[in-house]
Amino acid sequence: MTTTDRARRSNGYGNYRHQADACHAYQVAKRKGIPEKQIILFMYDDIAHSKENPIPGKVFNEPDGKDVYHGCKASYTGKDVSAAKFLAVLTGDKKTAKGPVLRSSKRDNVFIYYADHGAPGLIAMPEDEEPVYAKDLNNALVAMKKKDMYNRLVFYLEACESGSMFKGILAEDTKVYATTAANEKESSFGTYCDEDAVVNGCVEIRSRIDGVEVDATSERAVNFDFHTGQRYKPPHVPRRPLLGLLARGRRLGLEPARVAGETDG
């Protein structure tokens, strides 16, 4: 695949916000009572101890916030963060993944959070890795449904043109609830991009839904209906605990900011 300015596959501290949001989602999942053994995290893990990090060993996803890196345990790091392994984890293919995979059943609810760069029909993976294509992702979701791997599946996707991963593709009978940070034609944006801040660069991606700006990894978002823009009562807790799956890659360099204080997601 030929990479372009809109479809970057990358690495490094310049994309701090992606891993910061992934670790924040991990912390929210734990606070909501999901056991760590039921959370599978993909994260390149190259920013906390980067020589560019002014606060070594710590990662933040909002100004004056808490360190979200402490206790954030990745199951897949470095070169193991790949499209093939991500899709294998979703479908329970332990032979391909060579690590923990979803072992869920039709009694379980599954949550997937993915933050990265994107372009029409794909979401990015690290340097030298093939991206996740819309067709392959949706085939994996169909396979999960056929294998009775969930009761309900919620997918939060934060990337540019992220709507293209589902629009006109997602099968209605999969019972997948997908929400994206952008439609199939627009960029999503990082925020808290203050050049004078101690942590220089964007530390978070924010989703916009009908003019409402929402951090999709926040505790508020857990009880936020992205279709109606209203808060809602969470569904009845199933007999078995919720299974969480968080996906991450690493990215290279920030694209030019289009809005003051923001940059493409």
C-alpha positions in Angstrom: 0.0 0.0 0.0 1.2 3.5 -0.8 1.0 5.8 2.2 -0.3 9.3 1.8 -0.6 12.3 4.1 -4.1 11.1 4.9 -3.2 7.5 5.5 -0.2 7.5 7.7 1.3 4.4 9.2 3.7 5.6 11.9 5.4 5.6 15.2 6.7 7.8 17.9 6.0 10.4 20.5 4.3 12.8 18.0 1.2 10.7 18.3 1.1 10.8 22.1 -2.7 11.2 22.1 -3.5 7.7 20.7 -1.8 5.7 23.4 -2.9 8.2 26.1 -6.5 7.6 25.1 -6.0 3.8 25.0 -4.6 3.8 28.5 -7.4 6.1 29.7 -10.0 3.7 28.3 -8.2 0.9 30.1 -8.4 2.7 33.4 -12.1 3.5 32.8 -12.8 -0.2 32.1 -11.1 -1.2 35.4 -13.0 1.4 37.4 -16.2 0.0 35.9 -15.4 -3.3 37.4 -14.0 -5.2 34.4 -11.2 -7.6 35.6 -7.8 -6.9 34.0 -7.7 -10.5 32.7 -10.7 -9.7 30.5 -9.1 -6.6 29.0 -6.9 -7.1 25.9 -4.8 -4.0 25.1 -2.8 -3.4 21.9 -0.3 -0.5 22.4 3.1 0.1 20.8 4.2 1.4 24.1 6.9 3.8 23.0 5.9 7.1 24.5 6.0 6.7 28.3 9.7 6.1 28.3 10.5 8.1 25.2 13.4 10.5 25.5 11.0 13.2 24.3 8.7 12.7 27.2 9.3 15.5 29.8 7.6 13.4 32.5 9.3 10.0 32.1 7.2 6.9 32.8 3.9 8.8 32.9 1.2 9.5 30.3 -1.7 12.0 30.6 -4.8 12.4 28.4 -5.9 15.8 29.7 -4.3 18.8 31.4 -3.7 18.4 35.1 -5.1 14.9 34.8 -4.0 11.7 36.4 -1.2 9.4 35.0 -3.1 6.9 32.9 0.0 4.8 32.2 0.4 3.5 35.7 -1.3 0.1 35.8 -2.0 0.1 32.0 -1.0 -3.4 31.0 -0.6 -4.1 27.3 -1.1 -7.6 26.0 0.5 -6.8 22.6 3.3 -4.3 22.1 5.9 -3.4 19.5 5.8 -5.5 16.3 3.0 -7.6 17.7 0.6 -4.7 17.1 -0.6 -5.7 13.7 -3.9 -6.0 11.8 -3.5 -9.8 11.6 -3.2 -10.2 15.3 -5.9 -7.7 16.0 -8.4 -9.5 13.8 -7.2 -12.9 15.3 -7.9 -11.6 18.8 -11.4 -10.6 17.8 -12.3 -13.9 16.3 -10.6 -16.0 19.0 -7.8 -17.3 16.7 -5.1 -18.1 19.3 -2.8 -19.8 16.7 -2.4 -16.6 14.8 -2.5 -14.2 17.7 0.0 -16.1 19.8 -1.3 -14.4 22.9 -4.6 -13.7 24.7 -7.7 -13.7 22.5 -11.4 -13.2 23.2 -13.0 -16.3 24.7 -16.4 -14.8 25.0 -19.8 -16.4 24.5 -23.3 -15.4 23.6 -23.9 -14.4 27.2 -21.1 -11.7 27.1 -21.0 -8.1 26.1 -17.9 -6.9 24.2 -16.5 -3.4 24.1 -13.9 -2.4 21.4 -12.1 0.9 21.5 -9.8 1.8 18.7 -7.9 5.2 18.3 -5.5 5.9 15.5 -5.1 7.5 12.1 -7.5 6.6 9.3 -8.5 7.1 5.7 -11.5 6.0 3.6 -11.9 2.3 4.0 -9.0 1.7 6.5 -7.7 2.4 10.0 -3.9 2.5 10.5 -1.5 0.2 12.2 2.2 0.8 13.1 5.1 1.5 10.8 5.6 -1.2 8.1 2.4 -2.9 9.1 -0.7 -3.2 6.8 -3.7 -1.3 8.0 -7.0 -2.8 9.0 -9.4 -2.6 6.0 -13.1 -2.1 6.4 -13.9 -5.4 4.6 -11.6 -7.4 6.8 -13.0 -5.8 10.0 -16.6 -6.4 9.1 -15.8 -9.9 8.1 -14.4 -10.4 11.6 -17.5 -9.0 13.2 -19.7 -11.4 11.1 -17.5 -14.3 12.1 -17.8 -13.3 15.8 -21.6 -13.3 15.4 -21.7 -16.7 13.7 -19.5 -18.1 16.5 -21.8 -16.7 19.2 -19.0 -14.6 20.7 -21.2 -11.9 22.2 -24.6 -10.8 23.3 -24.0 -7.2 22.4 -20.9 -5.6 20.9 -20.1 -1.9 21.2 -17.4 -0.4 18.9 -16.0 3.1 19.6 -13.7 4.1 16.7 -11.7 7.3 16.7 -9.9 8.1 13.4 -10.2 10.3 10.4 -12.9 9.1 7.9 -13.7 6.4 10.5 -17.4 6.3 9.4 -16.2 4.6 6.2 -15.3 1.5 8.2 -19.0 0.8 8.8 -21.3 2.9 6.5 -23.0 0.7 4.0 -20.9 -2.3 5.2 -21.9 -3.2 8.7 -24.4 -6.0 8.6 -27.6 -5.2 10.5 -28.0 -8.7 11.9 -24.6 -8.6 13.7 -26.2 -6.5 16.5 -23.1 -4.4 16.6 -23.5 -0.8 17.9 -20.7 1.2 16.2 -20.0 4.9 16.8 -17.2 6.9 15.1 -15.4 10.2 15.7 -16.0 11.3 12.1 -18.2 10.4 9.1 -16.8 8.7 6.0 -15.5 12.0 4.6 -14.2 14.2 7.4 -11.3 14.3 9.7 -11.4 13.7 13.5 -9.2 15.9 15.6 -6.9 15.7 18.6 -7.2 18.3 21.3 -5.3 19.9 24.2 -2.6 20.8 21.6 -0.8 23.5 23.5 2.7 24.1 22.3 3.6 25.8 25.6 2.4 22.9 27.7 4.8 20.6 29.6 3.6 17.7 27.5 4.0 19.3 24.0 1.5 17.9 21.6 -2.1 16.7 21.5 -3.0 14.4 24.4 -6.5 13.4 23.5 -8.9 12.7 20.6 -12.4 14.1 21.0 -15.5 12.9 19.2 -18.1 15.4 17.9 -21.7 14.2 17.8 -24.3 16.7 16.6 -22.1 19.6 17.7 -21.5 18.0 21.1 -17.9 17.4 21.9 -17.4 14.1 23.9 -14.3 12.2 25.0 -15.2 8.7 23.9 -13.1 7.2 26.7 -14.6 9.3 29.5 -16.9 7.9 32.2 -19.6 10.3 30.8 -19.4 8.6 27.4 -20.1 5.2 29.0 -23.6 6.5 29.7 -24.1 8.6 26.6 -26.3 7.7 23.6 -24.4 8.7 20.5 -27.6 8.4 18.4 -29.8 10.7 20.3 -27.2 12.9 22.1 -28.8 12.1 25.4 -27.7 10.3 28.5 -29.2 6.9 28.9 -29.7 4.2 31.6 -27.1 1.5 31.1 -28.5 -1.9 30.0 -28.9 -4.7 32.5 -25.6 -6.2 33.5 -25.3 -9.7 32.1 -24.8 -12.8 34.1 -21.1 -12.8 33.2 -18.8 -9.7 33.4 -18.3 -7.4 30.4 -15.4 -8.3 28.3 -13.2 -5.4 27.1 -11.0 -5.2 24.0 -8.9 -2.1 23.4 -6.9 -1.7 20.3 -3.9 0.6 19.7 -1.2 1.3 17.2 1.6 3.9 17.2 1.7 6.8 14.7 4.3 9.1 13.1 4.2 12.9 13.2 1.3 15.3 13.6 -0.5 16.5 10.5 -0.9 20.3 10.2 -3.5 21.6 12.6 -6.8 22.6 10.8 -8.3 24.3 13.9 -6.5 26.3 16.4 -5.4 24.1 19.3 -6.3 20.9 17.4 -4.8 18.5 15.0 -6.1 15.6 12.9 -6.9 12.5 15.0 
